[in-house]
Amino acid sequence: GIKNNLGEYCTEIKRAKSGIMVECGSYQNEEPALVVTDLRTSRPHRIRRFVVQVLIVGLAVIGLTLAVLVGPRIRENGSLSVKLKSKRVDSLMFQSITNWNEESRYAGKQSGKGYPTIREGDIVEPFTVTRFILTNKNSEEIEEDWEELKAAWTIKQIYLDGSETKLMDTMTTSTTYLDITIELIGDIRVYCEIDLLGKTMHLSRVFNVRYVRRNIRKLSDKARNNFFDAVHTVMTLSRSEGQAAYGPNFNELDFFVKIHLNNAGLKSTDKLHDGLGFVTQHVTITDAFERSLRSVDPSVSIPYWSYTEDSSMVTKMGSQVKKLWNLEIWQSGWFGNTTNSKYHTVEEGRWAYQRVTKDSTNEVHNPYGFLRSPWNMNKDPFVARVHKMEGVTYSLSNWPDCDKFYLQNYDYTSWYDWAWAISYAPHGTVHTMIGGYYHSGNLFERLSDILSDSYIESFAYSTLTIIKNLYRDMDDTDVAYPQYCSSDTPQEDCHMICPQGWLKNASGTDEFKSLISKYDWSTNISDDREQFTKFLNIFCITPFSPGEQLDSGSPVDISFWPIHPEIERLLLYKRIISPFENSEWSNPSGSTTYCLYWDSGDCEGHHAYDVTHFSIKVQDDSGEFNVKWLTNGEVYNFMNPNSLKLQYIFDAFDWNHCNEETILFAPLDWTTTA
């Protein structure tokens, strides 16, 4: 029944000069932590070694005596009045300070493992209750409440010049821990002056206060629901309503949809995708959206979706791609499911029948006035996830898997090559397989007289790029996309308008043939005028309609937001484990291509010197975290995992599910350097 000062049960009793020595837990083979005096004789109680039966009886008697004599001194508040040797207080009992919060306790681990400058326990999360806890020399936490203890806690903010400012009045407790919420982003020092039985100690530790982005699958239900609830609030309130309720940092969901759409849905160029600026542009939109969410709930962070895990899970189920959409992440309490919906939309939960805003005054919109790309003919008012390309299902091999992520990190030695590759196989097909295309009828029936089934499948996949590129590459005098279709225009009547020569005898199609020449299905028909004419008469009257995740208005879909943090996490891991040999925004081995599509503007949005289309909160030269408008190059530099100049970190850099596939990502450990 005897415990020591750490709450460990004492298991050995030995003779000692000052009385009966009780050795406990980790203190065996060291000078004991507790010395209990024999109150009957004030002399050592002699224990002789008899036969096993006598020893057992002797121990029982001693235990009973100690329980009677010491027991009354154990108070309800957990204090234990015993004689502590003063040097044990200095050298063993309290050595440092760590911290936990509800979410890190749920995860069972501290955040930031793998960052070159973060030690275990260094990260404190803002706007959430944090428990600072004293630890011993073995880094074991001492979480107790003792009447004899006086712990004076002081917390100060640290500035770049080394100066410090108190954040609170000193708080004195009888506990070895302090529960408090830190409402800033930056660095702090926690001081604790400890007075225990007349012995005074001074401890301090520096902590980095940063938000933590975690794996969405590893979040507690509470944290995940807080994130979804904040998104739902931003989705349902207007800017005026939101700012009235939550302050000036609130921006409605359509604010982000419009900026993304207006820069990605232009005829002249795409300022966000298909170029070197893809990663940094999406780092800033995610940061800006996160700040709006925090006006609603200051504790939330956007989680990352480790979507290669989806591939691993479905592979174990037999590799049927349709099982992707049966995973928990697509259930009603998460992203929601659309597989049995007439409109390919979520019908249960927070996102049920979420509407795409109709705003024909916006710079970019579709013919029906919805916040969709001009090449998207979709009339349906709801956020759509089709999961198929014109009725054709992708195979699971198209979904990003561990192998694609591994190759992305180890096949490229320059930022230029890495940045170009990341947009596609490791990322793009997530959008493609979620969004899909529809409103094309049954292509196998419509094209059966023109193309074989395998070529029909190939054509369906190619609509991903053909429809968008046709809008950008063809002159309006050749192919025109309707600027306006009235709300009562049937879906099948709202489609591109092709020249009469195309439809009569495929004349004047050289530019279009050049556009489609890279696709295998085109070689099967482009040289046969009759067959090509038949194809054009079907192609030109089809109202091609991508789902939201494959559209320039993709931020409207909740599943959009956790995708790009995973790309950022992979990039930081790359910069830690296998840094680029060349980090320039140019091709180290040839001519530089900054983007794929531009008619004017010279690839605006993709140069190192181009300012991103969203602001980002970073630690500037003053040491404060402020919202800044930065260039792509500056954002990339602020993302340096050695500097911690962003307002957030990632919880860890691991892809443990890949280990089962013998695709091993080199593990990263805690740094031991302060």
C-alpha positions in Angstrom: 0.0 0.0 0.0 3.0 2.4 0.1 3.6 4.6 -2.8 6.5 7.0 -3.5 6.3 10.6 -4.6 5.7 9.5 -8.3 2.8 7.3 -7.3 4.8 4.1 -7.9 4.2 1.1 -5.6 7.1 0.2 -3.4 8.1 -3.4 -3.9 11.4 -3.9 -1.9 12.1 -3.2 1.8 15.8 -3.1 2.9 17.7 -2.2 6.0 19.2 1.3 6.0 20.9 3.6 8.6 18.0 6.0 8.9 15.3 3.4 9.1 13.4 1.0 6.8 14.4 1.7 3.2 11.5 1.4 0.7 12.8 1.1 -2.9 10.3 1.9 -5.6 10.0 1.6 -9.4 12.8 3.3 -11.3 14.7 4.1 -8.2 16.0 0.6 -7.6 19.8 0.3 -7.6 19.9 4.0 -6.8 19.6 6.0 -3.6 16.0 5.5 -2.6 13.5 8.2 -3.2 11.6 7.5 0.1 13.0 7.0 3.6 10.4 5.9 6.1 11.6 6.0 9.7 10.7 3.1 12.0 8.4 5.1 14.4 8.5 2.4 17.1 12.2 2.3 17.9 13.8 5.1 15.8 16.3 2.4 14.9 16.7 0.3 11.8 14.3 -2.5 11.8 16.3 -5.7 11.3 15.1 -8.1 8.7 16.6 -11.5 8.8 16.5 -14.0 6.0 14.5 -17.1 7.1 12.8 -19.7 5.1 10.4 -18.5 2.5 7.3 -18.9 4.7 8.8 -16.8 7.5 9.9 -14.0 5.1 6.4 -13.8 3.7 4.9 -13.5 7.2 7.5 -10.8 8.2 6.8 -8.7 5.1 3.1 -8.9 5.8 3.6 -7.7 9.4 5.9 -4.8 8.3 3.4 -3.8 5.6 0.6 -3.8 8.0 2.6 -1.7 10.5 3.6 0.9 7.9 0.0 1.1 6.6 -1.2 1.8 10.1 1.5 4.4 10.9 1.8 6.1 7.5 -1.6 5.6 6.2 -3.3 8.4 8.2 -0.8 10.8 6.7 -2.1 10.2 3.1 -4.6 13.0 2.7 -7.6 13.2 0.3 -5.7 15.6 -2.0 -3.0 13.0 -2.6 -0.2 14.5 -0.5 2.2 12.2 1.3 4.2 13.6 4.2 7.5 11.7 4.1 11.1 12.6 4.6 12.5 13.5 1.2 16.3 13.8 0.9 17.0 17.2 -0.4 19.4 16.1 -3.1 16.7 13.8 -4.6 14.6 16.9 -5.2 17.4 18.5 -7.2 18.7 15.6 -9.2 15.8 13.3 -9.8 12.3 14.5 -9.1 11.9 17.5 -11.4 14.1 18.0 -14.5 12.0 19.5 -17.2 8.5 20.5 -18.5 6.5 18.9 -21.3 2.9 19.5 -22.5 -0.2 17.7 -23.8 -3.6 18.6 -24.9 -6.8 16.6 -25.6 -6.0 15.9 -29.2 -2.3 14.9 -28.6 -3.5 12.6 -25.8 -6.0 11.0 -28.1 -3.3 10.5 -30.8 -1.0 9.1 -28.1 2.0 11.1 -29.4 3.5 14.5 -29.5 3.5 16.5 -32.8 6.4 17.6 -35.0 8.4 14.4 -35.1 10.9 14.7 -37.9 11.3 18.4 -38.1 15.0 19.2 -37.7 14.4 21.8 -35.0 11.6 20.3 -33.0 12.2 18.2 -29.9 9.6 15.9 -28.5 7.2 18.0 -26.5 8.3 21.4 -28.0 4.9 22.1 -29.8 2.1 23.8 -28.0 -1.2 24.3 -29.9 -2.9 27.7 -29.6 -6.5 28.2 -28.6 -6.8 24.8 -27.0 -6.4 23.9 -23.3 -2.8 22.8 -22.8 -1.5 21.0 -19.7 2.1 21.8 -18.9 3.5 18.9 -16.8 6.8 18.5 -14.8 9.0 15.6 -15.8 11.8 13.7 -14.1 15.2 12.9 -15.4 13.8 9.9 -17.3 11.3 12.2 -19.0 8.5 10.6 -17.1 5.6 12.8 -16.3 4.9 13.7 -12.7 1.2 14.5 -12.6 0.3 14.9 -9.0 -1.4 17.2 -6.5 0.6 17.6 -3.2 -0.3 19.9 -0.4 3.4 20.3 0.4 4.1 21.6 -3.1 4.1 25.2 -4.2 4.7 25.6 -8.0 4.8 29.2 -9.3 4.2 29.2 -13.0 5.1 32.1 -15.3 4.7 32.2 -19.1 6.5 34.7 -21.3 6.5 35.4 -25.0 10.0 35.3 -26.7 10.9 37.8 -29.4 13.5 37.6 -32.1 16.0 39.8 -30.2 15.8 37.5 -27.2 13.6 39.7 -25.0 10.6 38.3 -23.2 7.2 39.7 -22.1 5.0 38.1 -19.5 1.7 36.8 -20.9 0.1 36.3 -17.5 0.4 36.9 -13.9 2.3 34.2 -12.0 0.0 31.4 -11.0 0.8 29.3 -7.9 -0.5 25.7 -7.7 -0.1 22.7 -5.5 0.0 20.6 -8.6 2.9 19.4 -10.8 0.9 20.6 -13.8 -0.8 23.7 -15.1 -3.8 23.9 -17.4 -3.9 27.0 -19.6 -4.8 28.2 -23.1 -2.2 30.1 -25.1 -3.8 32.5 -27.5 -1.0 33.5 -29.8 1.3 32.0 -32.4 5.0 32.3 -31.7 7.5 31.1 -29.2 7.1 31.1 -25.4 9.1 30.2 -22.3 7.4 28.5 -19.4 9.0 29.0 -16.0 8.2 27.0 -12.9 9.6 27.8 -9.5 9.1 24.8 -7.2 9.1 24.9 -3.4 8.8 21.4 -2.0 9.5 20.7 1.7 11.7 23.7 2.0 13.7 23.0 -1.2 13.4 25.4 -4.1 14.0 24.5 -7.8 13.8 26.6 -11.0 12.8 25.0 -14.3 12.1 26.6 -17.7 11.6 25.4 -21.2 11.0 27.1 -24.6 7.9 26.0 -26.6 6.9 26.7 -30.2 3.2 27.6 -30.4 1.9 26.4 -33.7 -1.2 24.9 -35.1 -0.9 21.2 -36.0 -2.3 19.6 -39.2 -3.1 16.0 -38.5 -4.2 13.0 -40.6 -8.0 13.3 -41.0 -8.4 9.6 -40.2 -6.5 9.9 -36.9 -8.4 12.9 -35.6 -10.7 12.4 -32.6 -14.4 12.6 -33.4 -14.5 16.0 -31.6 -11.7 17.5 -33.7 -12.9 16.2 -37.0 -16.5 17.4 -36.3 -15.1 20.8 -35.2 -13.4 21.1 -38.6 -16.5 20.0 -40.5 -18.7 22.3 -38.5 -16.5 25.3 -39.2 -16.5 24.5 -42.9 -20.3 24.2 -42.8 -20.6 27.6 -41.2 -18.4 29.2 -43.8 -20.4 27.4 -46.5 -23.8 28.5 -45.2 -23.3 32.1 -44.1 -22.8 35.1 -46.3 -19.9 37.4 -45.8 -22.0 40.1 -44.0 -23.6 37.5 -41.8 -20.3 35.8 -41.0 -18.4 39.0 -40.3 -21.2 40.2 -38.0 -21.0 37.0 -36.1 -17.3 36.2 -36.2 -15.4 39.3 -37.1 -13.5 40.7 -40.2 -11.4 37.6 -40.8 -14.5 35.6 -41.9 -14.8 34.9 -45.6 -17.6 32.8 -47.1 -16.8 29.7 -49.1 -17.7 31.3 -52.4 -15.0 33.9 -51.8 -12.5 31.1 -52.2 -14.4 29.4 -55.0 -14.6 32.6 -57.1 -10.9 33.4 -56.8 -9.9 29.8 -57.7 -12.4 29.8 -60.5 -11.4 33.2 -61.9 -7.8 32.2 -62.1 -8.1 28.6 -63.2 -11.1 28.9 -65.6 -9.8 31.6 -67.9 -9.6 31.1 -71.7 -6.1 32.5 -71.9 -4.4 30.6 -69.2 -4.6 28.7 -65.9 -2.8 30.6 -63.2 -3.0 27.9 -60.6 -2.5 24.6 -62.3 -0.4 22.9 -65.0 2.7 24.9 -64.0 5.4 25.6 -61.5 3.2 27.6 -59.2 0.7 24.8 -58.5 2.1 23.9 -55.0 2.7 27.3 -53.6 -0.6 28.7 -55.0 -2.5 25.9 -53.2 -0.4 26.4 -50.0 -1.7 29.9 -49.8 -5.4 29.2 -50.6 -5.4 26.5 -47.9 -3.8 28.9 -45.4 -6.3 31.7 -46.3 -9.3 29.3 -46.0 -7.9 28.0 -42.6 -7.9 31.6 -41.3 -11.5 32.0 -42.2 -12.4 28.8 -40.4 -10.5 30.1 -37.3 -12.7 33.1 -37.2 -15.5 30.6 -36.4 -13.4 28.3 -34.2 -9.9 29.5 -33.4 -8.8 26.0 -32.5 -9.3 24.2 -35.8 -6.7 23.2 -38.5 -7.3 21.7 -41.9 -6.3 18.1 -41.7 -4.4 16.3 -44.4 -5.8 13.3 -46.2 -3.2 10.6 -46.7 -5.1 9.3 -49.7 -2.4 6.7 -50.7 -3.9 4.8 -47.7 -7.2 4.5 -49.6 -5.3 2.6 -52.3 -3.7 0.3 -49.7 -7.1 -0.5 -48.0 -8.9 -1.2 -51.3 -6.1 -3.4 -52.5 -6.5 -5.5 -49.4 -10.2 -5.8 -50.4 -9.5 -7.1 -53.8 -8.7 -3.9 -55.7 -12.2 -3.2 -56.9 -12.2 0.5 -57.5 -15.9 0.9 -56.5 -14.8 0.0 -53.0 -13.0 3.3 -52.7 -16.4 5.0 -52.2 -17.4 2.5 -49.5 -14.5 3.6 -47.2 -15.4 5.5 -44.0 -14.1 8.8 -45.4 -17.0 8.8 -47.8 -19.7 8.2 -45.3 -22.3 10.8 -44.2 -20.4 12.0 -41.2 -17.3 12.6 -43.3 -17.2 13.8 -46.9 -20.6 12.1 -47.7 -21.5 9.6 -50.4 -22.9 10.1 -53.9 -22.8 6.7 -55.5 -26.6 6.0 -55.5 -27.7 9.6 -56.1 -29.6 10.6 -59.2 -27.7 13.9 -59.3 -24.4 12.4 -58.2 -24.6 14.5 -55.0 -24.5 13.9 -51.3 -28.0 13.2 -49.9 -27.3 12.7 -46.2 -25.3 14.7 -43.5 -23.9 18.2 -43.5 -23.2 18.3 -47.2 -26.6 17.0 -48.3 -27.8 18.7 -51.5 -25.2 21.4 -51.3 -25.8 23.8 -54.0 -23.4 25.4 -56.4 -23.9 29.2 -56.4 -25.5 30.8 -59.4 -23.8 34.1 -60.2 -23.7 35.2 -63.8 -22.0 38.5 -62.7 -18.9 36.7 -61.7 -15.9 37.0 -64.1 -16.0 33.2 -64.9 -19.2 31.1 -64.9 -20.7 28.4 -67.0 -23.5 28.9 -69.5 -26.2 28.4 -66.9 -24.6 31.0 -64.7 -23.2 28.6 -62.1 -19.8 29.0 -60.5 -18.3 26.5 -62.8 -15.8 26.5 -65.7 -17.1 27.9 -69.1 -16.5 24.4 -70.6 -18.7 22.8 -68.0 -22.2 22.5 -69.4 -23.7 21.1 -66.2 -27.2 22.4 -65.4 -27.6 20.4 -62.1 -27.6 22.8 -59.1 -25.9 20.4 -56.7 -22.2 19.7 -56.0 -21.5 16.7 -58.2 -19.2 13.7 -57.7 -19.5 11.3 -60.6 -16.6 8.9 -60.0 -16.6 7.9 -63.7 -15.5 9.4 -66.9 -18.5 9.4 -69.2 -19.7 6.1 -67.7 -16.2 4.5 -67.8 -14.7 3.6 -64.5 -11.0 4.1 -63.8 -9.0 1.2 -62.4 -7.5 1.4 -58.9 -4.1 1.7 -60.5 -4.9 5.2 -61.5 -5.4 6.3 -57.8 -2.2 7.6 -56.2 -0.5 4.9 -54.3 2.6 4.4 -52.1 4.8 3.7 -55.2 3.8 7.0 -56.9 4.6 8.9 -53.7 7.9 7.1 -53.2 9.0 7.8 -56.8 8.0 11.4 -56.4 10.4 11.9 -53.6 13.4 9.9 -54.8 13.3 10.2 -58.6 13.8 14.0 -58.7 16.8 16.0 -57.6 15.5 19.5 -58.6 12.6 21.5 -57.4 11.7 22.2 -61.1 11.3 18.5 -62.0 9.5 17.7 -58.7 7.1 20.6 -59.1 6.1 19.6 -62.6 5.6 15.9 -61.6 3.6 16.4 -58.5 0.5 17.9 -60.2 -0.3 14.7 -62.1 0.1 11.0 -61.0 0.6 11.7 -57.3 -2.2 14.2 -57.1 -4.3 14.9 -60.1 -6.1 11.6 -60.4 -7.6 12.1 -57.0 -9.6 15.0 -58.4 -10.3 13.1 -61.6 -11.7 10.0 -60.0 -13.8 11.9 -57.5 -15.1 14.4 -60.0 -15.5 12.5 -63.2 -17.6 13.5 -66.3 -21.2 12.9 -67.2 -24.2 14.0 -69.2 -22.8 12.2 -72.2 -25.2 9.4 -72.5 -24.0 5.8 -73.1 -20.9 6.3 -75.1 -20.6 2.6 -75.9 -23.9 2.8 -77.7 -23.4 6.2 -79.3 -19.9 5.4 -80.6 -20.1 1.7 -81.2 -20.2 2.1 -85.0 -17.1 4.3 -84.9 -14.7 3.1 -82.2 -14.0 -0.2 -80.6 -14.8 -0.6 -76.9 -11.1 -0.1 -75.9 -10.9 3.1 -77.9 -14.2 4.3 -76.5 -12.7 3.9 -73.0 -9.6 5.7 -74.1 -11.7 8.6 -75.5 -13.7 8.8 -72.3 -10.5 9.2 -70.3 -9.2 11.8 -72.7 -12.2 14.1 -72.1 -10.3 15.1 -69.0 -8.0 17.3 -71.0 -9.7 17.6 -74.5 -12.7 19.6 -73.4 -10.7 22.1 -71.5 -8.0 22.4 -74.1 -10.5 22.7 -76.9 -11.9 25.7 -75.1 -8.5 27.3 -74.7 -6.8 26.3 -77.9 -9.5 26.7 -80.6 -10.5 30.1 -81.9 -14.1 31.0 -81.3 -14.7 31.1 -85.0 -13.9 27.4 -85.1 -15.5 26.1 -81.9 -17.6 28.2 -79.7 -18.8 27.4 -76.2 -22.2 29.0 -75.4 -22.0 32.0 -73.1 -25.6 31.6 -72.0 -28.1 28.9 -71.7 -31.4 29.9 -70.1 -32.5 28.0 -67.1 -35.2 26.3 -69.1 -32.8 25.1 -71.8 -32.7 21.3 -71.7 -29.3 19.9 -70.7 -28.9 18.1 -74.0 -29.3 21.4 -75.9 -26.5 23.3 -74.1 -23.3 22.2 -75.7 -20.4 23.5 -77.8 -21.0 24.9 -81.3 -18.9 23.4 -84.1 -18.4 24.8 -87.6 -20.8 23.4 -90.2 -17.9 22.1 -92.3 -17.0 19.8 -89.4 -20.5 18.4 -89.3 -20.9 18.0 -93.0 -17.7 16.4 -94.1 -15.1 17.0 -91.4 -13.5 19.8 -93.4 -11.4 22.5 -91.7 -10.5 20.2 -88.8 -6.7 20.2 -89.1 -6.2 22.2 -85.9 -8.6 19.9 -84.0 -6.8 16.8 -85.4 -3.6 18.2 -84.1 -5.1 18.7 -80.7 -6.3 15.1 -80.4 -3.3 13.5 -82.3 -1.6 12.3 -79.1 -4.6 10.0 -78.2 -4.5 6.5 -79.6 -8.2 6.5 -80.4 -7.8 9.4 -82.8 -5.6 7.5 -85.2 -8.4 5.0 -85.6 -10.7 7.6 -87.2 -9.0 10.9 -88.1 -7.9 9.6 -91.5 -11.3 8.3 -92.4 -13.4 11.3 -93.4 -16.7 9.5 -93.1 -16.0 8.0 -89.7 -14.5 11.3 -88.5 -17.6 13.2 -89.6 -19.8 10.7 -87.7 -17.6 11.2 -84.6 -17.8 15.0 -84.8 -21.6 15.0 -85.1 -21.7 13.1 -81.8 -18.9 14.9 -80.1 -20.1 18.4 -80.9 -23.6 17.9 -79.4 -22.5 16.3 -76.2 -23.0 18.5 -73.1 -19.8 17.5 -71.4 -20.1 18.1 -67.6 -17.2 17.5 -65.1 -18.0 17.0 -61.5 -16.9 19.7 -59.1 -13.5 18.1 -58.2 -12.6 18.2 -61.8 -13.7 21.7 -62.3 -12.2 25.2 -61.7 -14.8 25.6 -58.9 -13.5 22.6 -57.0 -13.1 24.4 -53.6 -16.9 24.1 -53.2 -16.4 20.4 -52.4 -15.4 19.6 -48.8 -13.1 16.8 -50.1 -11.0 19.4 -51.9 -9.5 20.9 -48.8 -7.5 18.0 -47.2 -5.9 17.0 -50.5 -3.2 19.7 -50.9 -1.9 19.6 -47.3 -0.8 16.0 -48.1 1.1 17.3 -51.1 2.7 19.9 -48.9 3.6 17.3 -46.2 5.3 15.2 -48.9 7.3 18.2 -50.1 8.5 19.0 -46.6 9.5 15.4 -46.1 11.5 15.5 -49.3 13.2 18.7 -48.2 14.2 17.0 -44.9 15.2 13.5 -46.1 16.6 14.2 -49.5 17.0 17.9 -50.2 16.9 19.2 -53.7 20.3 19.6 -55.3 18.8 22.5 -57.2 16.0 24.7 -55.8 15.8 27.2 -58.6 12.5 28.0 -60.5 14.1 27.0 -63.8 15.1 23.8 -65.6 18.7 22.9 -64.6 19.1 20.7 -67.7 17.4 22.6 -70.5 14.9 25.2 -71.5 12.3 26.2 -68.8 8.6 25.7 -69.2 6.6 27.6 -66.6 3.1 26.5 -67.6 1.3 24.5 -70.3 -1.4 26.9 -71.4 -1.2 30.6 -72.0 -2.4 32.9 -74.8 -1.4 36.0 -73.0 0.2 36.9 -69.6 3.3 34.8 -70.1 2.4 32.0 -67.6 1.2 34.5 -64.9 1.0 32.8 -61.5 3.8 30.3 -62.2 7.1 32.3 -61.9 9.0 32.6 -58.7 8.4 36.4 -58.8 4.6 36.1 -59.3 2.5 37.1 -56.2 0.2 34.3 -55.1 -3.5 34.8 -55.5 -4.1 34.4 -51.7 -2.3 35.9 -48.7 -0.6 33.7 -46.1 0.2 34.2 -42.4 4.0 33.9 -41.7 6.6 35.0 -39.2 8.1 38.1 -40.7 11.4 39.9 -39.9 9.8 41.5 -36.8 9.3 38.1 -35.3 5.5 38.5 -35.3 3.1 36.4 -37.4 1.4 38.6 -39.9 -0.7 38.1 -43.0 1.4 38.8 -46.1 1.1 38.9 -49.8 4.1 36.9 -51.0 5.5 35.6 -54.3 5.7 31.9 -55.1 9.4 32.0 -54.4 8.9 33.6 -51.0 6.2 31.1 -50.1 8.6 28.3 -51.0 11.3 29.8 -48.8 8.9 30.2 -45.9 8.0 26.5 -46.2 11.5 25.6 -45.2 11.0 22.8 -42.5 14.1 24.2 -40.6 12.6 27.6 -39.9 9.0 27.1 -38.5 8.0 30.4 -40.0 4.5 29.1 -41.0 1.8 29.2 -38.4 1.4 25.5 -38.5 3.3 22.2 -38.6 2.4 18.7 -39.6 2.1 16.1 -36.8 4.5 13.6 -38.4 6.1 12.5 -41.7 5.1 8.8 -41.9 3.3 6.6 -44.4 3.2 3.5 -42.3 0.7 1.8 -44.5 3.3 1.7 -47.2 5.5 -0.5 -45.1 3.1 -3.4 -45.6 3.7 -3.0 -49.3 7.5 -3.1 -48.7 7.7 0.5 -49.9 9.7 2.0 -47.1 9.8 5.7 -46.4 12.9 6.5 -44.4 11.7 7.2 -40.8 12.4 10.6 -39.2 13.1 10.9 -35.5 13.0 13.6 -32.9 15.8 16.1 -32.8 17.7 16.3 -29.6 19.1 19.8 -30.2 17.2 22.7 -28.6 
